[in-house]
């Protein structure tokens, strides 16, 4: 009779070990997803900042371009080239910012999918629907 409690204790110990291992895996996945979301938001803000900065510089160069328009020599060509360059960079930065913002957040998507799989594995009767006699 003393064997039954030992078997039960071993079974409970095995269950606890499995539960802790499962929880650790899920927390590691959660940490990884949080890091990915941080990188995504960081790049979104970086490209947004680059877009604003380049747009401001482009406006300044165009202001200088129009100011110097009446001067002679090749100064116009250099200012025009710099203006076009900064407008192009600003356009690329705006495009990247819009693309990243439209992607949306995938934060914790993998963790939620794993938890759904865990729930389905632990409760298979829930997925089968109502019992229909054959």
Secondary structure as GFF3:
##gff-version 3
##sequence-region A 1 134
A	DSSP	alpha_helix	2	68	.	.	.	ID=ss1
A	DSSP	alpha_helix	75	103	.	.	.	ID=ss2
A	DSSP	alpha_helix	109	122	.	.	.	ID=ss3
A	DSSP	alpha_helix	124	128	.	.	.	ID=ss4
###
